[in-house]
Amino acid sequence: MAREILAETSAGHPRGSWPAEEQAQKFRDQGIPATVVQDIDTDRFLVVVPVEADR
């Protein structure tokens, strides 16, 4: 499944994933199905939405 990144925050943030979760909630309030995932390679929390892959 392909994903589009809408926002990102540092995983080292003092509040952990909360800033990303708050951003995702703002998108969900607008009807955008955003979720938070952690990118281990870049040490970031990403706010993402699924996108359909081109066929």
SULQUI-V183669 format. One record per residue. RES is the residue in one letter. OMEGA is omega in whole degrees, -180 to 180 (* if undefined). D_CENTER is the distance of its C-alpha to the mean C-alpha in Angstrom with 1 decimal. Layout:
BEGIN
res:RES omega:OMEGA d_center:D_CENTER
res:RES omega:OMEGA d_center:D_CENTER
END
This chain:
BEGIN
res:M omega:178 d_center:14.6
res:A omega:180 d_center:13.0
res:R omega:174 d_center:9.4
res:E omega:179 d_center:8.7
res:I omega:180 d_center:6.2
res:L omega:-179 d_center:6.3
res:A omega:177 d_center:5.8
res:E omega:176 d_center:6.2
res:T omega:-180 d_center:8.6
res:S omega:176 d_center:11.4
res:A omega:178 d_center:11.7
res:G omega:-180 d_center:15.3
res:H omega:-179 d_center:14.6
res:P omega:180 d_center:17.5
res:R omega:178 d_center:15.5
res:G omega:-177 d_center:13.3
res:S omega:-175 d_center:9.8
res:W omega:178 d_center:11.1
res:P omega:178 d_center:10.1
res:A omega:178 d_center:6.3
res:E omega:178 d_center:7.7
res:E omega:177 d_center:10.0
res:Q omega:179 d_center:8.0
res:A omega:179 d_center:6.4
res:Q omega:177 d_center:10.1
res:K omega:177 d_center:11.4
res:F omega:180 d_center:9.9
res:R omega:177 d_center:11.3
res:D omega:178 d_center:14.5
res:Q omega:178 d_center:14.9
res:G omega:180 d_center:14.8
res:I omega:-174 d_center:11.6
res:P omega:-176 d_center:10.2
res:A omega:174 d_center:6.5
res:T omega:180 d_center:5.3
res:V omega:174 d_center:3.8
res:V omega:177 d_center:5.6
res:Q omega:175 d_center:8.0
res:D omega:-176 d_center:9.6
res:I omega:-177 d_center:13.1
res:D omega:-178 d_center:14.9
res:T omega:-180 d_center:13.3
res:D omega:-179 d_center:12.8
res:R omega:168 d_center:9.3
res:F omega:-178 d_center:6.2
res:L omega:172 d_center:3.3
res:V omega:-173 d_center:1.0
res:V omega:170 d_center:3.9
res:V omega:177 d_center:7.4
res:P omega:174 d_center:10.4
res:V omega:178 d_center:13.2
res:E omega:178 d_center:16.8
res:A omega:176 d_center:18.4
res:D omega:179 d_center:21.5
res:R omega:* d_center:24.7
END
